[in-house]
Amino acid sequence: MEHSSPSTRRNTPAAADLSAADYVRLLHPPGSIGKASFVMIRSRDEAITRTYSVETAPIIVESLLDESTYLTLNRFNGPRDGGRLAQINALYLDLDVHRTPGSNQPHEHWVEKLHMELDAKSIPRPSVVTFTGRGLAAIWLIDPLPKKARPRWSACLSCLIGLFKHLGADNACSDASRVFRVPCTTNLKAGTEVRTVDGTLRRYAFDDLADQIFEAAGRPTRRQLSNKKAEQAGKSRSGEPRGLAPRKRFAMISSDLDKIVSYWGGYVPEGKRNTFLHLIATCLTHTAPEADIENQVFKTAAIATPGLSEREVVGIIRSAVRQPLMFRGATFGGLCVSCGGLKDLSDLALVLSMSGWSW
């Protein structure tokens, strides 16, 4: 009998030529939560589904090898159905390489091409790759996820499919109840045996694998999104008034304006009166009933800006009511305050103080 050399054995992929039972055990280890379903396609109009525990499925599969048999990649609480999803078990690609240019190449060519692309993208190689008779099925087994993680899983799977569209990745292979052909069966369309041809046999931590896939696609990783969220939260805390309700925020602005006019001796200097009164009216649009705005603005104008005519005051009130957040570029005593929709004016008193102003 001819024996293979040690070097040949070392080069044989770990997941090559798995038996059907070993394949089932690899996907659905004993003790896993949920059940696995087999689907037997007997004709275009007839498909039969049988569901078994993870302990029973490897035994049953031996009796199903004479049929066109498929196996669920995830596990369910009963027959396969998205609503009965028990555990998310894998990410996967159905590569219809027979529909791509160069489809006459042997499956070894496509496996090598897949390896090269994965290595270039810094994505780990699949746990198992199956030659399906015409194409390839690549499966990355993951540490099981609960049903509630499905949105994150779906986003990652969609991204993975997009990365390999040029290798025939099937968009339809993106649902949780997807099934793949079982090794040691026959693809009746091609008259070819289905068998495992490659794979690491590893299970991957989903978050790490997902980050590698997102990074390869130029999308933010989970860590980057978390850091950005923390940074935004930090900015919100550093600018405390931004987190306040508008009513409270504009009450603070109004208080700052009172301090400023007190510094000026109770009267707003010429050249600043219209701007000041517009700020007062804008604050009132957020803190007072609309019916009271005009009366309160006239009271303030009579004390702080006595030189303004009634017509000017009415015009300021109407402008503030129509566009309360459009004020920009107010200048007080030579200090220009550029306010994006007044959101920074609550810090105006502090800014003036730091600039040498006091009251």
FIBATI-276147 format. One line per 10 residues: number of its first residue (from 1); for each residue x, y, z of C-alpha. Coordinates in steps of 0.2 Angstrom, whole numbers, plus 5000, padded with zeros to 4 digits. Example, Ala and Ser with C-alpha at 12.3 -4.5 7.8 and 13.67 -1.06 7.14 Angstrom:
2
1	5062 4978 5039  5068 4995 5036
! end
This chain:
359
1	5000 5000 5000  5007 5017 4996  5009 5029 5010  5008 5048 5010  5024 5058 5015  5024 5068 5031  5024 5084 5020  5009 5079 5011  4999 5075 5027  5004 5092 5034
11	4998 5101 5018  4981 5092 5019  4968 5105 5025  4961 5101 5043  4943 5100 5037  4946 5091 5021  4935 5075 5018  4924 5076 5033  4911 5062 5035  4893 5068 5036
21	4892 5064 5054  4908 5073 5058  4902 5088 5048  4886 5088 5058  4895 5087 5075  4907 5101 5069  4892 5113 5065  4881 5108 5080  4891 5101 5094  4883 5090 5108
31	4876 5101 5122  4872 5116 5110  4856 5125 5113  4842 5122 5100  4840 5109 5086  4846 5106 5069  4835 5103 5054  4838 5093 5038  4829 5097 5022  4828 5084 5008
41	4824 5091 4991  4815 5077 4981  4809 5088 4967  4806 5106 4962  4789 5105 4971  4793 5093 4985  4804 5097 5000  4804 5088 5017  4810 5095 5033  4815 5084 5048
51	4821 5092 5065  4833 5083 5077  4842 5086 5093  4861 5090 5091  4864 5073 5099  4853 5063 5087  4857 5073 5071  4874 5065 5068  4867 5048 5069  4852 5052 5058
61	4862 5060 5044  4869 5043 5039  4852 5037 5033  4850 5053 5022  4865 5052 5011  4856 5045 4996  4845 5060 4995  4848 5078 4990  4850 5083 5009  4854 5100 5017
71	4857 5105 5035  4853 5121 5044  4868 5132 5049  4860 5140 5064  4849 5131 5078  4831 5133 5081  4818 5129 5094  4809 5117 5083  4808 5116 5064  4819 5130 5056
81	4810 5147 5055  4817 5164 5059  4804 5166 5073  4811 5150 5082  4829 5155 5081  4838 5148 5096  4856 5151 5093  4866 5160 5079  4880 5148 5075  4890 5154 5059
91	4893 5167 5046  4893 5160 5028  4895 5162 5010  4887 5153 4995  4900 5156 4981  4892 5152 4964  4909 5152 4956  4901 5142 4941  4893 5159 4936  4909 5169 4936
101	4922 5171 4923  4934 5156 4923  4920 5145 4929  4928 5130 4920  4943 5131 4933  4943 5116 4946  4937 5120 4964  4955 5120 4970  4958 5136 4960  4943 5144 4968
111	4948 5139 4985  4966 5146 4983  4958 5162 4976  4947 5163 4991  4962 5161 5002  4972 5175 4994  4957 5187 4995  4954 5183 5013  4973 5185 5018  4974 5201 5008
121	4959 5208 5018  4965 5201 5035  4950 5190 5037  4953 5173 5045  4950 5158 5034  4934 5148 5035  4931 5135 5048  4925 5123 5034  4924 5125 5015  4913 5113 5005
131	4913 5109 4987  4895 5109 4983  4896 5101 4966  4897 5117 4956  4902 5130 4968  4909 5133 4986  4901 5135 5003  4912 5144 5015  4907 5143 5034  4915 5153 5048
141	4909 5145 5064  4907 5157 5079  4904 5156 5097  4885 5155 5098  4875 5171 5099  4858 5173 5106  4843 5178 5095  4844 5196 5101  4861 5198 5092  4853 5195 5075
151	4853 5213 5069  4872 5214 5072  4875 5197 5064  4864 5202 5049  4874 5218 5046  4890 5208 5047  4884 5194 5035  4878 5207 5023  4895 5216 5023  4904 5199 5021
161	4893 5195 5005  4897 5212 4998  4915 5209 4999  4914 5193 4989  4901 5197 4976  4915 5196 4963  4917 5178 4968  4899 5174 4965  4893 5177 4983  4874 5174 4983
171	4864 5189 4991  4850 5176 4995  4861 5167 5007  4858 5180 5021  4844 5173 5031  4846 5164 5048  4837 5149 5042  4849 5145 5027  4854 5127 5023  4869 5121 5015
181	4872 5104 5006  4878 5090 5017  4895 5082 5013  4894 5064 5005  4878 5067 4996  4877 5070 4978  4872 5086 4969  4860 5079 4956  4861 5095 4945  4879 5092 4942
191	4880 5073 4946  4895 5077 4958  4898 5072 4975  4898 5085 4989  4913 5085 5000  4922 5096 5012  4939 5102 5004  4946 5115 5016  4944 5124 5033  4953 5127 5049
201	4940 5118 5060  4941 5134 5072  4927 5143 5080  4929 5162 5081  4923 5176 5093  4910 5185 5084  4915 5203 5089  4933 5200 5083  4928 5192 5067  4915 5205 5063
211	4928 5219 5066  4939 5211 5054  4926 5210 5041  4920 5228 5044  4937 5235 5043  4940 5226 5027  4925 5234 5020  4930 5251 5026  4917 5252 5039  4919 5257 5057
221	4922 5243 5069  4913 5240 5085  4927 5247 5095  4928 5263 5084  4909 5266 5086  4910 5263 5105  4925 5276 5106  4915 5289 5095  4900 5287 5107  4911 5290 5122
231	4919 5305 5114  4902 5312 5110  4896 5309 5128  4912 5318 5134  4909 5333 5123  4891 5334 5129  4897 5334 5147  4910 5347 5144  4898 5359 5137  4885 5356 5151
241	4871 5368 5144  4870 5358 5128  4862 5344 5138  4849 5355 5145  4831 5357 5139  4829 5372 5128  4818 5381 5142  4831 5380 5155  4845 5383 5143  4838 5400 5137
251	4833 5405 5155  4852 5404 5158  4856 5414 5143  4843 5427 5149  4852 5428 5166  4869 5430 5157  4861 5445 5148  4855 5453 5164  4873 5452 5171  4880 5460 5155
261	4868 5475 5155  4871 5477 5174  4890 5479 5169  4885 5492 5157  4876 5502 5171  4859 5496 5167  4859 5504 5149  4864 5495 5133  4876 5506 5123  4872 5513 5106
271	4876 5501 5092  4872 5486 5103  4854 5489 5108  4845 5480 5093  4856 5465 5095  4854 5464 5114  4835 5466 5113  4834 5453 5099  4843 5441 5111  4831 5445 5125
281	4816 5442 5113  4824 5426 5107  4826 5419 5125  4807 5424 5128  4802 5413 5113  4808 5398 5123  4804 5403 5141  4788 5413 5140  4770 5411 5133  4769 5419 5116
291	4755 5431 5122  4767 5438 5135  4783 5440 5124  4778 5457 5117  4774 5465 5134  4790 5458 5142  4801 5464 5128  4793 5482 5129  4797 5482 5148  4815 5477 5145
301	4817 5490 5131  4810 5504 5141  4823 5501 5155  4839 5495 5145  4836 5502 5128  4826 5518 5130  4832 5525 5113  4824 5513 5102  4807 5517 5094  4791 5507 5096
311	4793 5503 5078  4810 5496 5080  4805 5486 5095  4790 5478 5086  4802 5473 5072  4814 5465 5083  4800 5455 5092  4793 5449 5075  4810 5444 5069  4814 5434 5085
321	4797 5425 5084  4799 5420 5066  4818 5415 5067  4823 5414 5085  4839 5404 5081  4846 5414 5067  4856 5427 5077  4875 5426 5073  4890 5437 5076  4884 5448 5091
331	4898 5460 5097  4899 5466 5114  4912 5479 5119  4923 5473 5105  4922 5455 5109  4914 5445 5094  4903 5430 5100  4899 5419 5085  4885 5408 5091  4878 5393 5081
341	4860 5395 5084  4863 5403 5102  4868 5387 5109  4884 5394 5116  4877 5410 5123  4874 5403 5140  4893 5403 5142  4894 5421 5137  4896 5428 5155  4911 5416 5158
351	4919 5421 5141  4918 5440 5145  4925 5437 5162  4940 5427 5155  4942 5441 5143  4944 5454 5157  4926 5459 5159  4918 5459 5176  4902 5465 5185
! end
